Amino acid sequence: MFTWIALRLFQAIDAHSGYDFPWSLHNFMPFWAGADHHDYHHMAFVNNFSSSFRWWDTIFGTDSKYHAHKERKAQAAKAKKAN
């Protein structure tokens, strides 16, 4: 039980930190939700309900607005870089 609690605390801190640490689990497991994924949930409160496994958001379609947001950010960064 202590191992489970320690792992869940690590995951909660990682997901809510707002930083992409080199030791973040999503860097080792691509299906794992990281801080970027979960930060959108706290920003909009409409998507990305999973703080662990991204596939649940994909299966239930609760990550569509997140992907659109990331695409808009990428396009804005590209436009800024071009200017």
MIKELUM-330998 format. One record per residue (C-alpha): residue in three letters; chain; x, y, z. Coordinates in Angstrom, 1 decimal. Layout:
N
+-----+---+--------+--------+--------+
:   r : c :      X :      Y :      Z :
+-----+---+--------+--------+--------+
: ALA : A :      X :      Y :      Z :
...
+-----+---+--------+--------+--------+
END
This chain:
83
+-----+---+--------+--------+--------+
:   r : c :      X :      Y :      Z :
+-----+---+--------+--------+--------+
: MET : A :    0.0 :    0.0 :    0.0 :
: PHE : A :    2.9 :    2.4 :    0.8 :
: THR : A :    4.4 :    1.7 :   -2.7 :
: TRP : A :    1.0 :    2.5 :   -4.3 :
: ILE : A :    0.7 :    5.7 :   -2.4 :
: ALA : A :    4.2 :    6.8 :   -3.2 :
: LEU : A :    3.7 :    6.1 :   -6.9 :
: ARG : A :    0.4 :    8.0 :   -7.0 :
: LEU : A :    1.9 :   10.9 :   -5.2 :
: PHE : A :    4.8 :   11.0 :   -7.7 :
: GLN : A :    2.3 :   10.9 :  -10.6 :
: ALA : A :    0.1 :   13.6 :   -9.1 :
: ILE : A :    3.1 :   15.9 :   -8.5 :
: ASP : A :    4.3 :   15.2 :  -12.0 :
: ALA : A :    0.9 :   15.9 :  -13.6 :
: HIS : A :    0.3 :   19.1 :  -11.7 :
: SER : A :    3.8 :   20.5 :  -11.7 :
: GLY : A :    3.4 :   22.3 :  -15.1 :
: TYR : A :    6.9 :   21.2 :  -16.1 :
: ASP : A :    8.1 :   18.6 :  -18.5 :
: PHE : A :   10.9 :   17.0 :  -16.4 :
: PRO : A :   13.3 :   14.5 :  -18.0 :
: TRP : A :   12.1 :   11.9 :  -15.5 :
: SER : A :    8.4 :   12.5 :  -16.2 :
: LEU : A :    6.7 :    9.2 :  -17.0 :
: HIS : A :    5.3 :   10.4 :  -20.4 :
: ASN : A :    8.9 :   10.6 :  -21.6 :
: PHE : A :    9.2 :    6.8 :  -21.1 :
: MET : A :    5.6 :    5.8 :  -21.8 :
: PRO : A :    4.0 :    7.7 :  -24.7 :
: PHE : A :    0.5 :    6.7 :  -23.6 :
: TRP : A :    1.0 :    8.4 :  -20.2 :
: ALA : A :   -0.5 :   11.8 :  -19.7 :
: GLY : A :    2.1 :   14.4 :  -18.6 :
: ALA : A :    1.9 :   17.9 :  -17.2 :
: ASP : A :    1.1 :   19.5 :  -20.6 :
: HIS : A :   -1.9 :   17.2 :  -21.1 :
: HIS : A :   -3.2 :   17.7 :  -17.7 :
: ASP : A :   -2.6 :   21.5 :  -17.6 :
: TYR : A :   -5.1 :   21.9 :  -20.4 :
: HIS : A :   -7.7 :   20.2 :  -18.2 :
: HIS : A :   -7.0 :   22.8 :  -15.5 :
: MET : A :   -7.0 :   25.6 :  -18.0 :
: ALA : A :  -10.3 :   24.8 :  -19.7 :
: PHE : A :  -12.0 :   22.2 :  -17.4 :
: VAL : A :  -13.7 :   20.7 :  -20.5 :
: ASN : A :  -11.2 :   18.1 :  -21.7 :
: ASN : A :   -8.3 :   15.8 :  -20.7 :
: PHE : A :   -9.9 :   14.2 :  -17.6 :
: SER : A :   -7.3 :   11.5 :  -17.4 :
: SER : A :   -4.2 :   12.3 :  -15.4 :
: SER : A :   -2.6 :    8.9 :  -16.1 :
: PHE : A :   -3.6 :    7.1 :  -19.3 :
: ARG : A :   -4.2 :    9.3 :  -22.4 :
: TRP : A :   -6.0 :    6.5 :  -24.2 :
: TRP : A :   -9.1 :    7.0 :  -22.1 :
: ASP : A :   -9.4 :   10.6 :  -23.3 :
: THR : A :   -8.9 :    9.3 :  -26.9 :
: ILE : A :  -11.4 :    6.5 :  -26.5 :
: PHE : A :  -14.1 :    8.8 :  -25.1 :
: GLY : A :  -13.3 :   11.7 :  -27.3 :
: THR : A :  -12.5 :   14.1 :  -24.4 :
: ASP : A :   -9.2 :   15.3 :  -25.9 :
: SER : A :  -10.4 :   16.8 :  -29.2 :
: LYS : A :  -10.3 :   20.4 :  -27.9 :
: TYR : A :   -6.8 :   19.8 :  -26.5 :
: HIS : A :   -5.5 :   18.7 :  -29.9 :
: ALA : A :   -7.1 :   21.7 :  -31.5 :
: HIS : A :   -5.5 :   24.0 :  -28.9 :
: LYS : A :   -2.1 :   22.4 :  -29.5 :
: GLU : A :   -2.4 :   22.9 :  -33.2 :
: ARG : A :   -3.3 :   26.6 :  -32.8 :
: LYS : A :   -0.3 :   27.1 :  -30.5 :
: ALA : A :    2.0 :   25.4 :  -33.1 :
: GLN : A :    0.6 :   27.5 :  -35.9 :
: ALA : A :    1.0 :   30.7 :  -33.8 :
: ALA : A :    4.6 :   29.8 :  -32.9 :
: LYS : A :    5.4 :   29.0 :  -36.6 :
: ALA : A :    3.9 :   32.4 :  -37.7 :
: LYS : A :    5.9 :   34.2 :  -35.0 :
: LYS : A :    9.1 :   32.5 :  -36.1 :
: ALA : A :    8.4 :   33.5 :  -39.7 :
: ASN : A :    8.1 :   37.1 :  -38.8 :
+-----+---+--------+--------+--------+
END
